Amino acid sequence: MRFVKHFGSSLLLFAGLLAASLGLLARLPGASVVHAQGGVIYVAPSGTDTPTCGAVTNPCRTLRYAVESRAQPGDRIEVAAGTYTDPVTIAVPGLYVQGAGQTRSLLDGEGARGPMLTFAPGLTATTVFSGFGVLNGITTTTVVSGGGVYINASSPRLQFVRVQSNTGDGLYLAGGAQPTLHGNIFCGNSAFQLENSGDATPDATGNWWGTNTPRPGKTYTGSLRASPPIVVRLQLRQILTGSGSLGSGTFIGTGSLFVGAPARITATMRGGGYDAPPGTTLLLRGQDGFFPGGVTATTLSLVRGQATTVFTPTSSQGVVISAFHPCNGQTAVATLDYRRHLYLPLILKTFPLPPSTPEPTCPTTSSATFDLIPVDSPPADHPDYLHGDLNLSLRGYEPVQGVTLGLVDYNGSVDPNAPQLPALFADNRVPVFSAAYQVYNWDWNCGGQPHGCRGPLLSDWPTTLIGMQTTPGESIRIPSRAPEIYGGGYRALVLYAEEQRITLGYVREDTVAHGYAVHIENVCVDPNLLALYRSRVDANGNRITSGGLQLPALKNGQSLGTAAGTEIRVAVRDRGNFMDPRSRKDWWQGR
């Protein structure tokens, strides 16, 4: 068996000692610090571009100077918030350039310079550019397209970047360039958001293209794997009035929403396993001009791709609400006019424009109670939502064909204490297997990226994630296991949870590296369980350890939520390794 290893704590300790040593050396009379390969260079508007710049106390002033004059292969460049107006060419391999966020660290051509970011030929995915806005760049006589970003015969990684308001294409690919593009925002560029003039097919899943339905030949041109994109969705839930009446209950759609009673509106901007970049905002507008307190619009700052507001209409007829992304006022979702809505007292109905698909409806209230138990290990060494072992959406998965959609028999020993998957269902059944998927591997040493990145598809087993047919709304329980992990009957820890996915660990440790773990997708996690889990995680996704590390724990037979639709997807791991969830002798014993 292979084991999953993490070195976060020891690495941070070593880095801290190294930084302290370098700082002491720099303060000694006559001492000089030699810039070593794989070091960190700091950039800030308050700095100065000199041959010795780059320390925390002596940052470089421009990103261009740090990249083109100071960087060595494998360096990490940390860029403070500010506006940087010089175009940058990245030619040194293996750089990890990290900004302070898409709205804070800005490469701004001011309509006079461009392209603002160029990647020289020959770079690989070990070269990463993350957390910037690239704005107002122009084309030149040598680069006639791509005033924002130009990539020629190179394959870097671009992530959590906003490419906006550039002349020509936002991103231009030439010479068979095959970058990896994830979690970016492309909008408001004067030509295509992306133009690929080569024959390669870059992976550009999980990006926002200024529309919920990006189309070849309009949004982008050339070969590109762009689906699934990040999309904007609005979810409306009416709030109980004083008399306890409730209208139609819940509506979720990708168009605008008619609000005829006090309601909670949740806006999300997610897709392809990625949230909108940190710092992204959405603008909610009332179509007939009414909004809470007579204000015509409100801005929602998204956290992990989501924000919620409470809305009370001031019009006797209610109001139509639409979501806008602040990229040149472009509408994030198709706006439906009044003729496309049916207005009845406390009833909401709309007709989404094709090809939108309504999201599954998940409960927002629950009477269930859950408990925290102490965790007998250090906390997870990465933010939970960026942790490739906890958040399965980071890895992602692909459908596989030609595998048996039923239980399979493997040789080998039997562990009577393995988690049993029939217990997922109240009737303890073997469900119909509706689809098979293969999970991607995770590379923890991905070109210096602090949280790793997606690797190739796993290949140890024919399938590592199985779809199970469900009835929407039916109770989903924890896979049962005999041994307790804590007194009182607790069998599993909740290692990660969000609205429609959960990860369980069957040892009392904050890791999947030891013992069994189960990932469940497309499940509406009980809102009380989700709230309890989030109470132990801070805004940055790190565990809260004050008062001791604690996480929610579950008992055999305890419901963790309900099926979000007609299929839940389940993966099982043993000491970090993904297994075949169809194995009869392991997870379906006696069936």
C-alpha positions in Angstrom: 0.0 0.0 0.0 1.1 3.5 -0.7 0.9 6.1 2.0 0.0 9.8 1.7 2.7 12.0 3.2 2.4 15.7 4.3 5.3 17.7 5.5 3.6 21.0 6.3 4.5 21.4 9.9 8.2 20.5 9.6 8.5 22.5 6.4 7.1 25.6 8.0 9.4 25.2 11.0 12.4 24.8 8.7 11.4 27.8 6.6 10.9 29.9 9.7 14.4 29.0 11.0 15.9 29.6 7.6 14.2 33.0 7.3 15.4 34.0 10.8 19.0 32.9 9.9 19.0 35.0 6.7 17.5 38.0 8.5 20.3 37.8 11.2 22.9 37.5 8.5 21.6 40.5 6.7 21.9 42.6 9.8 25.6 41.7 10.5 28.0 44.5 9.6 29.4 44.0 6.1 27.3 40.9 5.5 25.6 40.2 2.2 22.9 37.6 1.4 23.5 35.5 -1.7 20.2 34.9 -3.5 19.9 31.1 -3.7 17.9 29.1 -6.3 14.5 28.2 -4.9 14.3 31.3 -2.7 11.6 33.9 -2.2 11.6 37.4 -3.7 9.2 40.0 -2.4 7.7 42.8 -4.5 5.8 45.9 -3.2 5.1 49.4 -4.5 7.1 50.8 -1.7 10.3 48.9 -2.8 13.2 49.8 -4.9 14.6 48.0 -8.0 18.2 47.3 -7.1 20.5 44.3 -7.7 20.0 43.3 -4.1 16.3 43.8 -3.7 13.9 41.0 -2.8 14.0 40.6 0.9 11.0 41.3 3.1 12.6 44.4 4.4 13.9 45.4 1.0 11.4 44.4 -1.7 11.7 45.1 -5.4 9.4 47.8 -6.6 8.2 46.2 -9.9 7.2 42.8 -10.8 9.0 43.2 -14.1 12.4 43.7 -12.4 11.9 40.9 -10.0 10.9 38.4 -12.8 13.4 39.5 -15.5 16.4 40.6 -13.4 16.3 38.9 -10.0 14.6 35.6 -10.4 16.3 32.2 -10.7 14.7 28.9 -11.7 12.4 27.6 -9.0 12.0 30.9 -7.1 8.7 32.0 -5.5 7.8 35.7 -6.0 5.4 37.2 -3.5 3.7 40.4 -4.8 2.0 42.8 -2.5 -1.3 44.6 -3.3 -0.7 47.5 -5.6 -0.8 48.5 -9.3 2.1 47.5 -11.5 2.2 49.2 -14.9 5.2 47.6 -16.7 4.6 44.6 -19.0 6.2 41.4 -17.7 7.8 38.6 -19.6 8.3 35.3 -17.8 11.2 33.3 -19.3 12.8 31.8 -16.2 11.4 28.2 -15.7 9.7 27.0 -12.5 8.7 30.4 -11.1 5.7 30.6 -8.8 4.4 34.2 -9.0 1.8 34.8 -6.3 -0.3 38.0 -6.1 -2.5 39.3 -3.3 -5.7 38.7 -5.3 -7.4 39.5 -8.5 -8.6 42.9 -7.3 -5.5 43.8 -5.2 -2.4 43.0 -7.3 -3.0 44.6 -10.7 -0.9 44.5 -13.9 -2.5 47.5 -15.5 -1.5 48.7 -19.0 -3.5 51.9 -18.6 -4.5 51.6 -22.3 -0.9 52.4 -23.3 1.2 49.2 -22.9 0.9 45.5 -23.6 0.7 42.7 -23.7 0.9 42.9 -20.0 2.0 39.3 -19.4 4.0 37.2 -21.8 5.2 33.6 -21.2 8.3 32.7 -23.2 8.5 29.4 -25.1 9.4 26.2 -23.3 7.8 26.7 -19.9 5.9 23.9 -18.2 3.2 23.6 -15.6 5.9 24.2 -12.9 5.6 27.9 -13.9 2.6 29.3 -12.1 1.0 32.7 -12.1 -1.7 33.2 -9.5 -3.8 35.8 -7.8 -3.6 38.9 -10.1 -5.7 41.2 -12.2 -4.4 41.7 -15.8 -6.1 44.8 -17.1 -6.2 47.5 -19.9 -3.3 46.0 -22.0 -3.0 46.7 -25.7 -1.8 44.8 -28.7 1.4 45.7 -30.6 2.8 45.3 -34.0 4.5 42.1 -32.9 1.6 40.7 -30.9 -1.4 41.7 -32.9 -3.7 39.8 -30.6 -3.7 39.3 -26.8 -3.4 42.7 -25.1 -3.7 40.9 -21.8 -1.8 37.6 -21.8 0.3 36.1 -24.6 1.6 32.5 -24.4 3.8 31.2 -27.2 4.8 27.5 -27.4 4.6 27.2 -23.6 2.5 25.4 -21.0 2.4 27.4 -17.7 -0.4 27.4 -15.2 -2.6 30.4 -14.8 -5.0 30.4 -11.8 -7.3 32.8 -9.9 -6.5 35.6 -12.3 -8.9 38.2 -13.7 -8.2 39.1 -17.3 -10.3 42.1 -18.1 -10.7 45.1 -20.4 -7.8 44.4 -22.7 -7.5 45.4 -26.3 -7.9 42.4 -28.6 -8.0 39.0 -27.0 -7.8 38.7 -23.3 -5.5 35.6 -23.7 -3.8 34.7 -27.0 -2.2 31.2 -27.5 0.3 30.6 -30.2 2.8 27.9 -31.3 0.9 25.0 -29.8 0.7 26.6 -26.3 -1.0 24.3 -23.9 -1.4 26.1 -20.6 -3.5 24.9 -17.6 -6.2 27.5 -16.8 -8.3 27.1 -13.7 -10.4 29.4 -11.5 -9.8 32.5 -13.7 -12.2 35.3 -14.8 -12.1 36.4 -18.5 -14.4 39.3 -19.3 -14.8 42.6 -21.1 -11.9 42.1 -23.5 -12.5 43.7 -26.9 -12.1 40.6 -29.1 -12.3 37.0 -27.8 -11.8 36.2 -24.2 -9.3 33.6 -25.4 -8.0 32.9 -28.9 -6.1 29.7 -29.5 -4.3 29.8 -32.9 -2.5 26.4 -32.4 -3.7 22.8 -32.6 -3.3 22.0 -28.9 -6.3 21.6 -26.6 -5.6 23.3 -23.3 -7.4 22.4 -20.1 -9.5 25.4 -19.3 -12.2 23.9 -17.1 -13.5 25.9 -14.1 -13.2 29.5 -15.5 -15.7 32.3 -15.7 -16.1 33.6 -19.3 -18.4 36.5 -18.7 -21.4 34.3 -19.3 -23.0 31.1 -17.9 -22.9 29.5 -21.4 -19.5 30.1 -23.1 -19.6 29.2 -26.8 -16.9 28.5 -29.3 -16.6 31.2 -32.0 -18.2 33.8 -29.6 -16.6 33.6 -26.2 -13.4 31.9 -27.4 -12.0 30.5 -30.6 -9.9 27.5 -31.3 -9.6 24.1 -29.6 -10.3 24.4 -25.9 -11.6 22.2 -23.1 -13.8 24.9 -21.5 -16.6 22.9 -19.8 -17.6 22.8 -17.1 -17.2 26.6 -16.6 -17.7 28.6 -13.4 -21.4 29.8 -13.5 -23.5 32.2 -11.4 -26.6 30.8 -9.7 -29.2 32.4 -7.6 -31.0 30.4 -4.9 -34.1 31.9 -3.2 -35.8 30.5 -0.1 -38.8 32.3 1.3 -38.7 33.1 5.0 -41.5 32.0 7.3 -43.8 35.0 8.2 -45.1 35.7 11.6 -48.2 33.6 10.9 -46.1 30.7 9.9 -47.2 30.7 6.3 -44.8 29.7 3.6 -45.3 30.1 -0.1 -44.0 27.7 -2.7 -41.0 27.1 -0.5 -37.9 27.0 -2.6 -36.8 27.9 -6.1 -33.4 27.6 -7.6 -32.7 28.8 -11.1 -30.1 30.3 -13.4 -32.3 33.2 -14.5 -33.5 36.1 -12.5 -35.8 35.5 -9.5 -39.2 37.0 -8.7 -39.4 37.8 -5.0 -42.8 38.4 -3.6 -42.2 37.9 0.1 -39.3 38.1 2.5 -36.6 35.8 1.2 -33.0 34.7 1.7 -31.0 34.9 -1.6 -27.8 32.9 -1.9 -25.6 33.7 -4.9 -22.9 31.2 -5.9 -20.2 31.4 -8.5 -18.6 28.0 -8.9 -18.0 25.3 -11.5 -15.5 22.7 -12.6 -14.4 22.1 -9.1 -13.4 25.8 -8.7 -14.8 28.8 -6.9 -14.6 32.3 -8.3 -11.3 33.8 -7.3 -11.1 35.3 -3.8 -12.2 38.9 -3.8 -14.9 38.4 -6.5 -18.2 40.3 -6.0 -21.6 40.0 -7.5 -24.1 42.8 -7.9 -27.8 42.1 -7.3 -30.2 44.5 -9.0 -34.0 44.8 -8.8 -35.4 45.0 -12.2 -38.2 47.4 -11.3 -35.9 49.5 -9.1 -37.0 48.3 -5.7 -34.5 46.8 -3.3 -34.2 46.7 0.5 -34.5 50.2 2.0 -35.2 51.7 -1.4 -31.7 50.9 -2.7 -31.5 49.8 -6.3 -28.6 47.4 -5.9 -26.5 45.6 -3.4 -23.0 44.1 -3.7 -22.2 40.7 -2.4 -18.6 39.8 -1.6 -18.2 36.1 -2.3 -16.4 33.9 0.2 -15.5 30.5 -1.3 -17.7 31.4 -4.2 -20.8 32.1 -2.2 -22.6 34.9 -0.4 -26.1 35.3 1.1 -28.4 38.3 1.8 -31.9 38.7 3.2 -34.3 40.5 0.9 -37.6 42.2 1.8 -39.4 43.6 -1.2 -40.9 47.1 -0.9 -43.2 46.7 -3.9 -46.7 45.2 -3.4 -46.0 43.1 -6.4 -42.6 42.0 -5.5 -39.4 42.5 -7.6 -37.4 40.6 -10.1 -33.8 40.2 -9.0 -30.9 39.6 -11.4 -27.2 38.9 -10.6 -24.4 40.9 -12.4 -20.7 40.3 -12.3 -18.8 43.6 -12.2 -17.0 43.1 -15.5 -18.1 46.1 -17.5 -21.7 45.6 -16.2 -22.0 42.3 -18.1 -25.0 40.2 -16.9 -23.9 37.0 -15.2 -27.2 35.3 -15.9 -29.9 35.6 -18.5 -32.4 38.2 -17.4 -36.1 37.2 -17.9 -38.6 39.9 -18.3 -42.0 40.1 -16.6 -43.8 38.2 -19.3 -41.7 35.1 -18.5 -42.9 35.0 -14.9 -46.2 33.9 -13.3 -47.1 36.0 -10.3 -49.4 34.5 -7.7 -49.6 35.3 -4.0 -46.6 33.7 -2.2 -45.9 31.5 -5.2 -42.9 31.7 -7.4 -42.6 30.2 -10.8 -40.3 31.0 -13.7 -39.2 29.4 -17.0 -35.3 29.2 -17.2 -33.9 29.8 -20.6 -32.2 26.7 -22.1 -29.7 25.1 -21.7 -29.8 26.0 -17.9 -30.3 23.1 -15.5 -31.8 23.7 -12.1 -29.6 22.9 -9.2 -30.8 20.2 -6.7 -32.8 21.6 -3.8 -31.2 21.1 -0.4 -32.9 21.7 3.0 -31.9 24.8 4.9 -33.3 23.8 8.3 -33.0 20.6 10.3 -34.0 19.2 13.7 -31.0 16.9 13.9 -28.3 17.3 16.5 -24.6 16.5 16.1 -21.6 16.4 18.4 -17.9 17.4 18.4 -15.2 15.1 19.7 -11.5 15.8 20.3 -9.1 14.9 17.5 -6.0 12.9 18.4 -3.6 14.4 15.8 -2.3 17.7 14.6 -4.7 19.7 12.4 -4.7 19.3 8.6 -1.7 21.1 7.1 -3.5 22.9 4.3 -6.8 25.0 4.2 -9.6 22.5 4.0 -11.1 23.8 0.7 -7.6 23.7 -0.9 -6.7 20.3 0.5 -6.5 17.6 -2.2 -7.1 14.8 0.2 -10.2 16.4 1.8 -12.0 18.3 -0.9 -12.6 15.8 -3.7 -13.7 18.6 -6.1 -10.1 19.7 -6.4 -9.1 16.4 -7.8 -12.2 16.0 -10.0 -13.1 12.9 -11.8 -14.1 11.6 -15.3 -16.7 9.1 -16.4 -15.3 5.7 -17.5 -16.9 3.3 -19.9 -16.9 -0.4 -20.3 -16.8 -1.3 -16.6 -19.3 -3.5 -14.8 -22.0 -1.5 -13.1 -22.4 -4.0 -10.3 -20.5 -5.7 -7.5 -17.2 -7.3 -8.5 -15.2 -10.1 -6.8 -11.5 -9.6 -6.0 -9.1 -12.1 -4.4 -7.4 -11.3 -1.1 -7.9 -11.0 2.6 -11.1 -9.7 4.1 -11.2 -7.0 6.8 -14.4 -7.4 8.9 -14.0 -3.9 10.1 -14.1 -2.2 6.7 -16.8 0.4 6.2 -20.0 -1.1 4.8 -21.7 0.9 2.0 -25.2 -0.7 2.2 -25.6 1.3 5.5 -25.7 4.5 3.4 -29.4 3.7 2.8 -32.2 3.3 5.3 -33.2 0.0 3.7 -29.6 -1.3 3.8 -29.8 -2.1 0.0 -27.3 -2.7 -2.7 -28.3 0.2 -5.0 -28.4 0.3 -8.8 -24.9 1.5 -9.9 -25.8 4.2 -12.4 -22.3 5.3 -13.5 -18.6 4.7 -12.9 -15.9 7.4 -12.7 -12.1 7.6 -12.3 -10.6 10.1 -9.8 -7.6 12.2 -10.6 -4.4 11.8 -8.7 -3.0 14.7 -6.6 0.6 15.9 -6.9 1.8 17.4 -3.6 5.1 18.5 -5.2 3.6 20.3 -8.2 6.2 22.9 -9.2 6.4 24.5 -5.8 2.6 25.1 -5.6 1.9 25.3 -1.9 -1.1 23.1 -1.9 -0.3 20.8 -4.8 -2.2 20.3 -8.0 -4.2 17.8 -10.0 -2.2 14.9 -11.5 -3.2 12.3 -14.1 -6.2 10.0 -13.7 -5.7 7.1 -11.3 -5.1 3.7 -12.9 -4.8 1.2 -10.1 -8.4 0.1 -10.3 -11.0 0.1 -13.2 -13.1 2.7 -11.2 -12.5 4.7 -8.0 -15.8 6.5 -7.7 -19.2 4.9 -8.3 -22.6 6.5 -8.9 -25.5 5.0 -6.9 -29.1 5.5 -7.9 -31.1 7.4 -5.3 -34.5 9.0 -4.8 -34.1 12.8 -4.4 -34.5 13.7 -0.7 -34.0 10.2 0.7 -31.9 9.9 3.9 -28.2 9.2 3.4 -26.4 7.7 6.4 -22.8 7.0 7.3 -21.2 3.7 6.0 -21.3 1.5 9.1 -18.2 0.1 10.9 -17.8 -1.9 14.1 -15.0 -0.2 16.0 -15.6 3.0 17.8 -13.1 5.9 17.4 -14.4 7.5 20.6 -16.6 6.5 23.5 -20.4 6.8 23.0 -20.6 5.0 19.7 -18.8 7.4 17.4 -17.5 5.8 14.3 -16.3 8.5 11.9 -15.0 12.1 11.9 -16.3 14.7 9.4 -13.0 15.8 7.8 -14.6 18.1 5.2 -18.1 19.3 4.4 -19.8 21.7 2.1 -23.4 22.0 0.8 -23.2 18.9 -1.5 -20.2 16.9 -0.5 -18.7 15.3 2.6 -15.5 13.4 3.5 -15.5 11.0 6.5 -12.5 9.5 8.3 -12.7 6.3 10.3 -9.9 7.1 12.7 -9.7 10.0 15.2 -7.1 11.9 13.2 -7.3 14.9 10.9 -6.0 13.0 7.9 -6.9 10.3 5.4 -3.4 8.8 5.5 -4.3 6.4 8.3 -7.3 4.0 8.2 -10.4 4.2 6.0 -12.0 7.3 4.5 -15.2 7.8 2.4 -16.0 10.6 0.0 -19.7 11.2 -0.8 -20.7 13.6 -3.6 -24.1 15.0 -4.6 -25.5 14.7 -1.1 -27.3 17.5 0.7 -25.3 17.7 3.9 -27.5 18.3 6.9 -27.4 22.1 7.5 -26.8 21.6 11.2 -24.0 19.2 10.6 -22.5 21.6 8.0 -22.8 24.5 10.5 -21.1 22.5 13.2 -18.3 21.6 10.9 -17.8 25.3 9.8 -17.8 26.4 13.4 -14.4 24.6 13.6 -12.9 26.2 10.5 -11.8 29.8 10.2 -12.4 32.1 7.2 -9.2 30.9 5.6 -10.1 27.3 5.8 -7.8 26.4 8.7 -8.8 24.4 11.7 -9.7 26.3 14.8 -7.6 24.8 17.6 -8.5 27.1 20.5 -9.9 24.9 23.2 -8.4 21.9 21.5 -8.8 20.5 18.0 -12.4 19.2 17.6 -14.4 18.0 14.6 -18.0 16.6 14.2 -18.4 12.8 14.7 -21.1 10.4 13.6 -22.5 7.1 14.8 -23.7 4.1 12.9 -27.2 4.7 11.5 -27.0 8.4 11.9 -28.2 10.4 8.9 -25.7 12.9 7.5 -28.0 14.4 5.0 -30.3 13.6 2.0 -29.7 12.7 -1.7 -29.5 15.9 -3.8 -30.7 14.1 -6.9 -31.0 10.8 -8.6 -27.4 9.8 -8.0 -24.9 10.0 -5.2 -21.2 9.3 -5.9 -19.1 7.4 -3.4 -15.3 6.8 -3.2 -13.6 4.7 -0.6 -9.9 5.0 0.6 -7.6 2.8 2.6 -4.7 4.6 4.1 -4.9 7.3 1.5 -5.3 5.0 -1.5 -8.5 5.1 -3.6 -10.0 1.6 -3.9 -12.6 0.1 -6.1 -16.0 0.9 -4.4 -17.7 -2.1 -6.1 -15.6 -4.7 -4.3 -18.0 -7.2 -2.7 -15.5 -8.7 -0.1 -14.5 -5.3 1.1 -17.5 -2.8 1.2 -20.5 -5.0 0.5 -19.8 -8.0 2.7 -22.5 -10.7 2.6 -24.1 -9.4 -0.5 
